[in-house]
Amino acid sequence: MTYSSNEFDAKEVVGNDRKHVWHHLSQHKPYEETDPMVIVKGEGMRVWDAKGNEYLDAVSGAVWTVNVGYGRTEIADAVRDQLVTLNYFAQTAGNVPAAQFAEKLIEKMPGMSRVYYSNSGSEANEKVFKMVRQIAEKNYGGKKHKVLFRERDYHGTTITALSATGQFERKNQYGPFTPGFVEVPHCCEYRAQEGADLENYGVWAADQIEKVILAEGPDTVGCLCLEPITAGGGVIEPPQGYWDRVQEICKKYNVLLHIDEVVCGLGRTGKWFGYQHYGIKPDMVTMAKGVASGYAAISCTVTTEAVFDLFKEPEDGRMDYFRDISTFGGCTAGPAAALVNMQIIEDENLLDNVVEQGEYLRGRLNQLMEKYDVIGDVRGKGLFAGFELVKDRVTKEPVDESVSVQIGAHCMANGVIVGRTNRSFKEFNNTMCLSPALIATRADIDKIVDALDNALADVAPNS
């Protein structure tokens, strides 16, 4: 299928983009010589640029977002209908789609009960950090305010969200950071720390969190913030035993457990939420991206009733309620889109599809690993996968970031968009990342992996 339109002049649009638009995560110097990519249409798993080129999108909108695929008229229609009825009113009052989606969402999250709306993953996480600080002020004289975060995890782009991010290059040049955020070691078994108990690495990695709590002082630590599966930090699933031990530690030291589901949430891993694979009982859960598959901006900070009750003061408690507002948390388009998005996942049995196609994807990636020594590790869950590139499988020395850049460019030139870790770490920008829409078919998986196969054959050939 090709794409053409009489609605715009492609040359003019690309020219205006180059002249006026500041792209995200992009080095703009090359645009002085080459055209920036302008995406003009999406349908299913595919997008088209202004020059008419077609691409299979293996990263759901570049940043793991378009979970149910492009061109869903039923979501667009629901948003349009809602906007002409009521487009906005601040969440100081309720609205119909927000109430309806909150009910439907909580049905998928046993143990959780309250939904706080905002408009981005960064903002959703900021709400948690503010809750933790206010709980500390109200109940612990301000002392139990520290937030622990994990090396390699990412929690957002604002200064405080970056303060809770364990990626050196992502944070570099943006300090000084918000005080009270403390890093704990990662849990990537492939990159196990020197001296680790490799026979029981999951428990060992969790025990390192306890060591940090004891070093900081348990009476100062209020929250532990973790991704259920590390996303942009290299697609890292915690090892067996990790989550059970993490929960024991949080309970022992009265530390709130915050799970960041901004990437994993809404079906990416084969369950509604990534944490549900591991028996985790969180105090707070945040989500964004796949909540409405990018059809409208929305994020949610979900809490237990116990957390909510800490802010439910009598009327004379002037400063004790959660004194926060998100302007665009009052937009009705987000929950209207989210309702239909969730219905599509249910009606089309997409969670089952994620499990089936995810197993097939990892099988094909393991075949690539058998073929190319440059692949040191394949990991992930559901339609959320990655493989790490190394110079040597014995030493595990990572390839230079330029190798993953070349592989990505090769795939792009052949009509497939893949992801990679980039400008995140000093040396571990060496993981190729895949997160195709939940609607992916076996044929889609084959095209994605075949493109990677061809790229590896050209960029990093070996026996």
C-alpha positions in Angstrom: 0.0 0.0 0.0 1.3 3.5 -0.8 0.1 6.7 0.7 -0.7 10.0 -1.1 -2.8 13.0 -0.1 -3.9 16.2 -1.7 -4.4 17.8 1.8 -0.8 19.1 2.1 2.3 19.8 0.0 4.9 17.3 1.2 7.8 19.5 0.3 6.3 22.4 2.1 5.5 20.4 5.2 9.1 18.9 5.4 10.5 22.4 4.9 8.4 23.9 7.7 9.3 21.0 10.0 13.0 21.6 9.4 12.7 25.3 9.9 10.5 25.4 13.0 10.0 22.1 14.8 12.3 21.1 17.6 12.3 17.3 17.6 12.5 15.1 20.7 15.7 13.2 21.4 17.2 14.4 18.1 20.5 15.8 16.9 19.4 18.5 14.5 22.7 19.3 12.7 22.1 16.5 10.1 18.8 18.2 9.1 20.9 21.0 7.5 21.8 18.4 4.8 19.0 15.8 5.0 15.3 15.9 5.4 13.8 15.1 8.8 11.3 12.3 8.8 7.7 13.5 8.9 5.1 10.7 9.6 1.8 11.5 7.9 -0.4 8.4 8.3 -0.7 5.2 10.3 -2.8 2.1 9.8 -2.6 -1.1 11.9 1.1 -1.8 12.4 2.3 0.5 9.6 3.1 4.2 9.1 3.9 6.3 6.0 6.2 9.3 5.8 5.7 12.5 3.8 7.7 11.0 0.9 5.3 8.0 0.6 7.6 5.4 2.2 6.0 2.7 4.2 7.3 1.3 7.4 6.4 -1.6 9.7 6.5 0.0 13.2 8.2 -2.4 15.7 8.2 0.1 18.6 4.6 1.3 18.7 5.1 4.9 17.8 8.9 5.0 18.6 8.3 5.0 22.4 6.2 1.9 23.2 2.8 3.7 23.1 0.4 2.7 20.3 -0.6 -0.6 21.8 -3.7 -1.3 19.7 -2.3 0.0 16.5 -3.0 3.0 14.2 -6.2 4.1 12.5 -8.7 3.0 15.2 -11.7 4.9 14.1 -13.7 3.7 17.1 -11.3 5.5 19.5 -11.3 8.6 17.3 -15.1 8.7 17.1 -15.4 8.3 20.9 -13.0 11.2 21.5 -14.8 13.4 19.0 -18.2 12.6 20.5 -16.9 13.4 24.0 -15.3 16.6 23.0 -18.5 18.1 21.6 -20.3 17.1 24.8 -17.7 18.3 27.2 -14.0 18.8 26.3 -12.7 19.9 29.7 -13.3 20.7 33.3 -10.7 20.7 35.9 -10.6 17.5 38.0 -11.7 19.6 41.0 -15.0 18.2 39.7 -15.6 14.8 38.0 -16.7 14.0 34.5 -18.4 11.0 33.0 -15.5 9.2 31.1 -13.1 9.8 34.0 -15.5 8.1 36.4 -16.3 5.3 33.9 -12.6 4.5 33.1 -11.6 4.6 36.7 -14.1 1.9 37.5 -13.0 -0.2 34.6 -9.3 0.3 35.4 -9.7 -0.6 39.1 -11.5 -3.8 38.0 -8.2 -4.9 36.4 -6.1 -4.0 39.5 -7.2 -6.0 42.6 -6.1 -4.3 45.8 -6.0 -0.8 44.2 -8.9 1.7 44.5 -8.2 5.3 43.5 -7.2 6.9 40.2 -5.5 10.4 40.0 -5.5 11.7 36.4 -2.7 13.7 34.8 -1.3 13.9 31.3 2.2 12.2 31.1 4.2 9.4 32.7 6.6 11.9 34.1 3.8 13.8 35.7 2.2 10.6 37.1 5.4 9.7 38.8 5.8 13.3 40.2 2.4 12.8 41.9 3.8 9.8 43.7 6.9 11.7 44.8 4.7 14.5 46.1 2.5 12.0 48.0 5.5 10.5 49.6 6.8 13.9 50.7 3.5 14.9 52.1 3.0 11.6 53.9 6.4 12.1 55.5 5.6 15.7 56.5 2.2 14.7 58.1 3.3 11.5 59.8 7.0 11.4 60.3 8.0 15.0 60.9 9.3 15.2 57.3 12.0 12.7 58.0 10.8 9.6 56.1 10.9 11.3 52.7 13.6 9.6 50.7 12.7 7.8 47.4 14.9 4.8 46.3 15.2 4.1 42.6 17.1 1.4 40.7 20.1 1.8 38.5 19.1 1.5 34.8 15.4 2.3 35.4 13.8 5.4 33.9 11.0 7.4 35.4 10.5 10.5 33.3 11.9 13.7 31.8 11.2 16.4 34.4 14.0 17.3 36.8 12.5 15.3 39.7 11.6 12.4 37.6 15.2 12.4 36.3 16.3 12.5 39.9 14.7 9.1 40.2 16.3 7.8 37.0 19.2 5.4 37.0 20.7 6.3 33.6 23.8 8.5 33.6 23.7 10.0 30.1 19.9 10.6 30.3 20.6 12.7 33.4 23.9 14.2 32.4 24.0 18.1 32.1 20.6 18.5 33.9 21.7 18.6 37.5 21.7 19.6 40.3 18.8 17.2 41.0 16.1 17.1 43.6 17.6 15.9 46.9 16.3 12.8 48.7 16.6 10.4 45.8 18.9 7.5 46.3 20.0 4.8 43.8 20.0 1.1 44.5 21.9 -1.5 42.3 20.3 -3.0 39.2 19.1 -6.6 38.9 20.3 -7.5 35.4 21.4 -11.1 35.8 23.4 -11.0 32.5 25.4 -8.1 34.0 25.5 -9.5 37.6 27.7 -7.4 39.9 31.1 -8.7 41.0 30.7 -10.8 44.1 27.0 -11.6 43.6 25.5 -14.9 44.5 24.9 -16.2 41.0 23.0 -19.3 42.3 20.3 -17.0 44.0 20.9 -13.8 42.2 17.3 -12.5 42.4 17.3 -12.6 46.2 20.9 -11.2 46.3 20.0 -8.3 44.1 17.0 -7.5 46.3 19.2 -7.7 49.4 21.3 -4.9 48.0 18.2 -2.7 48.4 18.0 -3.5 52.1 21.7 -2.5 52.5 20.9 0.9 51.0 17.9 1.3 53.3 20.1 0.5 56.3 22.8 2.8 55.2 20.4 5.7 54.6 18.5 4.9 57.8 15.1 3.1 57.6 13.4 6.1 59.3 14.4 8.3 56.3 13.2 6.0 53.5 9.6 6.5 52.4 9.3 4.8 49.0 10.9 2.4 46.6 10.2 3.2 42.9 10.8 0.4 40.4 9.8 -0.6 36.9 8.3 -4.1 36.9 10.5 -4.8 33.8 13.2 -2.2 33.0 12.3 -0.7 29.7 14.6 1.9 28.2 17.4 0.7 30.4 17.8 -2.5 28.4 14.6 -4.6 28.7 15.5 -6.3 31.9 13.2 -8.8 33.6 14.1 -9.2 37.3 15.3 -12.8 38.2 13.4 -15.3 40.2 13.0 -14.5 43.8 13.6 -10.8 43.4 10.1 -9.5 43.8 9.2 -11.7 46.7 12.3 -10.4 48.6 11.6 -6.8 47.6 8.2 -7.0 49.1 9.5 -8.5 52.3 12.0 -5.6 52.6 9.4 -2.9 52.0 7.1 -4.4 54.6 9.9 -4.8 57.1 10.9 -1.2 56.9 7.5 0.4 56.2 8.5 1.6 52.8 5.8 2.3 50.2 6.2 0.3 46.9 5.7 2.3 43.8 5.5 0.4 40.5 6.1 2.4 37.3 4.0 0.8 34.6 4.3 3.6 32.0 5.8 1.2 29.5 4.6 -2.2 30.7 1.0 -1.3 31.4 -2.1 -2.1 29.4 -1.1 -5.4 27.9 2.5 -5.0 26.8 3.7 -8.1 28.7 0.7 -10.3 28.2 -1.1 -9.3 31.4 -2.9 -6.0 32.1 0.1 -4.8 34.1 3.7 -6.1 34.3 3.6 -6.3 38.1 0.8 -8.9 37.9 3.3 -11.6 36.6 5.1 -11.5 40.0 2.4 -11.4 42.7 3.3 -7.9 43.6 1.0 -5.9 45.9 2.0 -2.3 45.2 0.9 0.8 47.1 1.1 3.1 44.0 1.0 2.3 40.3 1.7 4.8 37.6 0.8 4.4 33.9 0.6 6.5 30.7 1.7 5.5 27.1 -0.6 2.5 26.3 -3.5 3.7 28.5 -5.0 5.3 25.4 -2.5 4.1 22.8 -1.6 7.7 22.0 -5.0 8.7 20.8 -5.2 11.2 23.6 -2.9 12.4 26.4 -3.6 10.6 29.7 -1.7 9.2 32.6 -2.9 7.7 35.9 -1.5 7.5 39.4 -3.4 4.7 41.1 -3.2 4.0 44.8 -4.6 1.7 47.5 -7.4 3.0 49.7 -4.9 3.0 52.6 -2.7 5.5 50.8 -5.8 7.6 49.8 -7.0 7.6 53.4 -3.8 9.3 54.5 -5.0 12.4 52.6 -8.7 12.2 53.6 -8.8 14.8 56.4 -11.7 16.7 57.9 -12.6 20.1 56.5 -10.6 22.0 59.0 -7.4 20.2 57.9 -6.6 23.1 55.5 -3.1 21.9 54.5 -3.5 18.1 54.9 -5.3 17.0 51.7 -3.4 16.4 48.5 -3.0 20.0 47.3 -2.0 19.1 43.7 -3.6 19.7 40.4 -2.8 18.7 36.8 -4.4 21.1 34.4 -4.8 18.6 31.5 -5.8 15.9 33.9 -9.2 17.5 33.4 -9.3 16.7 29.7 -12.1 14.3 28.9 -10.5 13.0 25.7 -8.0 10.9 27.6 -10.4 8.7 29.6 -12.8 8.6 26.7 -10.1 7.1 24.5 -8.8 4.9 27.3 -12.3 3.3 27.7 -12.4 2.2 24.0 -8.7 1.3 24.0 -9.4 -1.2 26.9 -12.5 -2.5 25.2 -10.5 -3.3 22.1 -7.9 -5.2 24.1 -10.7 -7.3 25.6 -12.8 -7.8 22.5 -9.9 -8.8 20.3 -8.3 -11.0 23.0 -5.1 -9.1 22.6 -3.6 -10.3 25.9 -3.7 -13.8 24.5 -2.2 -12.6 21.3 0.7 -10.9 23.2 1.5 -14.2 24.9 1.4 -16.2 21.7 3.3 -13.8 19.5 5.7 -12.9 22.3 6.8 -16.5 22.6 7.2 -16.7 18.8 9.2 -13.5 18.8 11.6 -14.7 21.5 12.0 -18.0 19.7 13.0 -16.2 16.5 15.4 -13.9 18.4 17.0 -16.9 20.0 17.6 -18.3 16.5 19.3 -15.0 15.6 21.5 -15.4 18.7 22.5 -18.9 17.5 23.5 -17.3 14.1 25.3 -14.2 15.3 27.9 -14.2 18.1 27.4 -10.5 18.5 24.1 -11.2 20.3 25.0 -11.9 23.9 21.6 -12.1 25.5 17.9 -12.2 24.5 15.4 -11.1 27.1 11.9 -9.7 27.7 8.3 -10.8 28.2 5.3 -10.6 25.9 5.7 -8.2 23.0 8.4 -6.5 24.9 11.8 -7.8 23.9 15.4 -6.9 23.5 18.8 -8.3 22.7 22.2 -7.1 23.9 25.1 -6.7 21.5 28.6 -7.6 22.6 32.1 -7.8 21.1 32.8 -11.1 22.9 30.4 -13.5 24.6 32.9 -14.5 27.2 34.0 -11.1 28.4 30.5 -9.6 27.6 32.3 -6.4 26.5 29.5 -4.2 24.9 29.7 -3.0 21.3 30.0 0.7 20.7 26.7 2.5 20.4 27.5 3.1 16.7 26.8 -0.6 16.0 23.2 -0.4 17.3 22.8 2.9 15.4 23.8 1.1 12.1 21.5 -1.8 12.8 18.6 0.6 13.4 19.4 2.6 10.2 19.7 -0.6 8.1 16.3 -1.8 9.3 14.8 1.7 8.7 16.1 1.7 5.1 14.4 -1.6 4.6 11.0 -0.5 5.9 11.1 -1.6 9.6 11.4 0.7 12.5 13.2 -0.8 15.5 14.3 0.7 18.8 17.6 0.8 20.8 19.0 2.1 24.0 20.6 5.4 23.2 22.4 8.2 25.1 21.5 6.5 28.4 24.6 5.0 29.8 28.4 5.4 29.6 28.9 2.1 27.9 25.7 0.0 27.8 23.9 1.7 24.9 24.0 -1.7 23.2 20.5 -3.2 23.4 18.1 -3.4 20.5 14.5 -3.0 21.7 11.2 -4.3 20.2 7.7 -3.4 21.3 5.3 -4.0 18.4 1.6 -3.3 18.8 -0.4 -5.9 20.7 -2.1 -6.7 17.3 1.1 -8.1 15.8 0.8 -11.2 13.7 3.3 -14.0 13.1 3.9 -12.4 9.6 4.7 -9.1 11.3 7.1 -10.8 13.7 8.8 -12.5 10.7 9.3 -9.2 8.8 10.7 -7.5 11.9 13.2 -10.3 12.7 14.1 -10.8 9.0 15.0 -7.1 8.8 17.2 -7.5 11.9 18.8 -10.6 10.4 19.7 -8.7 7.2 21.0 -5.8 9.2 23.2 -8.0 11.4 24.5 -9.8 8.3 25.7 -6.5 6.9 26.7 -4.6 10.1 28.1 -7.3 12.4 28.6 -10.6 10.4 30.1 -13.6 12.2 29.6 -17.3 12.2 
